[in-house]
Amino acid sequence: MIPVPNLAVGMPAISMNGSAPRCEHLDGLAPVTPLSDHCRDCPGRADRPAAALVVCLTCGWVTCSDNSPGRHASAHYEETDHPLAAGLEPGSRWRWCYVHQRLV
């Protein structure tokens, strides 16, 4: 018999190997095309790029990261419930799940 870990109330479930649980929001992701090369939610700032840009992996909307003053990536999640964003830079492997509040 495999022992079941004792989980405290409010603590996230962690697999027995100590890593974070798998994010089910990654299941069934279809490739998206970024809809722009700048944050469309930063009025008049297309000529001044944000610190970092992210793309919504559900709809392709491009926003400034949460490290930027506008924090439009979080605003997009709050408005749409689209759970995943990824770094827009070519070759970026950064992906964030807003539901789980962690890298995936």
Secondary structure as UniProt FT lines:
FT   TURN            9..10
FT   TURN            16..17
FT   HELIX           24..26
FT   TURN            27..28
FT   TURN            40..41
FT   TURN            43..44
FT   TURN            46..47
FT   STRAND          53..56
FT   TURN            57..59
FT   STRAND          62..64
FT   TURN            66..67
FT   TURN            69..70
FT   HELIX           72..80
FT   STRAND          84..87
FT   TURN            90..91
FT   STRAND          95..97
FT   TURN            98..101
FT   STRAND          102..103
//
